Amino acid sequence: MSEFVKFPKIPRLNRGMVVTEKLDGTNAQVVVSDDGTQVQAGSRNRYLEVGKDNYGFAGWVEANKEELKMLGPGRHYGEWWGSKIQRKYGIGERRFSLFNTGRWNEENCPTCCHVVPVLYEGPFDTTVVNDIVTELKRNGSAAAPGFPNPEGVVVFLVASNKCMKVTCEKDESPKGLV
């Protein structure tokens, strides 16, 4: 017989959620070593090196490594976005925006970093999510005010510790078919 595998607990749906703007750039991470002395750049699926990276992210991490140590030990995920990356957002620079809004905000993160905008925090409600997407379509990006074509939202479901996304366009289609 194989080893017994128990059925996982099922989180409750009617708990909290945090809705943030989904930025259209490239997924990135800053890894700070356990002793806080080393900093490394990564993408969604590999470590990066200066000259062999995503749109200069490894170079940016290298240039800001002393300040990035303030993030503390661990993996710090975010989006590398802005000038010449995906939607570009009409800004003349590139930015690293941290995803973990439970830990970071614009006041307590390193000054070289940003944080994805929180658009809602409260009880789970798909009507609220749909209303936020409608507002984004109408008013444009919260991360880059005045930019008329935001990508969508990320809904963090607190009880399950999972993220789900809703895009402003073609949300019903799988990514490869859009």
N, C-alpha and C positions, 0 to 999 in steps of 0.2 A: 504494500500500500504506500501511496505517496504521503508526504507530510501534510497534516491537517492545516487548512487555511480557513480562518474565520471570516465571516461576512463582515464587511466594514460598517461602522456606524453611519447612519444617514443623517446629515445635518438638516435642521429645520429651514424651510424656505422663508418663512415670515419673520426674518430677523433683519439686521441692518445691512445697508449697502452704501458704498461710496462710489459716486460717478465722477470720473475725470475725463478730460479731453484726451482723445487718442491722437497723438501726434504722428505725422507721416514723415519719418526719417529712416534711421536704421537703428535696430536694437543694439544696445551697448551695455557694458558693465565695467565697473571699476572694482578691482579686487584688492583689498588691503590685507596683508599677511596677519597672522594671529598675533605676532609681536608688534604690529603697527609700523614696521620699518620699511616694508616693501609695498610698492603699488604697481599693479599690472592692468593693462587694458584688455578687454575682451569684447567679442561680438556675441550674437546669439549662440554660436556653436564652436567658437575657437578663440584662443588667445591671439592677440594682435601684436605686431612689431611695427616700429616706425618704418614707413616705406612699404609695408605689407599690411595695410589696414583698411578700414572703412572710412573713406572721406576724411582722412587726417585725424581720426579719433586717437590713435596711439600717440601721435605727436602732441596732441592737446593734453593727454594724460601725462606724458613725460614733462611737458612744460609746466603743469600744475600739480605735480606729484606731492610737493610739500603741503599744499593746501588740502589736497584730496585725502591725505592721511587723517584729517579731522573727521572723515566719515567713520573712522573706527574699523576694527577688524571685521572682515566678512565680504560678501558680494553685494554690490550696490548697483541695481539694475536701473536702466533709464533709456531715454531716446536721444540719439545724436541727430539733430535736425537743424534746418535753416538753409543758409546760402548753398546753392548747388546740390542739395540733397532732396530727392523726391519733390514735394510740393513747393519747396523753397520758402514759402510763407512771406515773401516780400521783405525779408530782412537781410541785411548785408553781412551777417555773421552766422556762425554755427554755435549751437547751444547744446549742453547736456542737461536734460531734465530728468530728475530722479522720479521713479514710480511710487516709492513707499511714502504716501502722504500721511500715514499714521505716525511716522517717525520724523519726516522732514516737512518744512514749510519754507517759504522764501526768506524768513527771518533767521532760521537756525541752521541752514545748510551753508557749506563753504561758498564764498562769494563768487567763485568761478562756476558754480552750479545753479540750476533752476530746479523747480519742482513742477510736475504736471498740474494744471489748474484743477482744483476741486470744484465741480459744478453742482454737486448735491451730496449731502450726507444725512441719512435718515432711514426710515423703514423701507423695506423692499417694496417696490411698486412699479410694474411695467408701464403704467400710464405716465409716471414721472419720467422714466427713461425716454419714452417716446416724445414727451413734451420738451425735454432737454435737447434731443436730436433736432426737433422742429426749430427750436430757438437757435441752435448752432447754424442750421441752414439759413435762417432768416438774418441773423446778426453777425455770422462769421466767427472766426477763431477767438477764444479767450486768451490763448497763449500769445498770439500775435494779433492784437486788436487791429481791425481794418482789413485783415485777410479774409476774403469772401468764400473760400472753399475748404473748410475744415474736413478732416477725414471722418470723425465720428467720436464715439465715447467708449470708455472701458468701464464696465460695471464690476466692482469688487464686491463679492458676496461674503460678508464677514463670517458667517457661521461655517461655511465650507472652505474658507481661505482660498477661493478660486476667483479668477477674472474671466469675464465674458466681454465680447466687443459687439458694438452695433455701429455699422458704418452709415454715413449720410447718403451714400449712393450704392445701389445694387447689393444691399445687405442680404437679400434672399439668395444670392448666387454664391457658390463656392469660389474662393479666391482665384483658382486657376481658370475659371470660366468667365471672369469679368473683363 
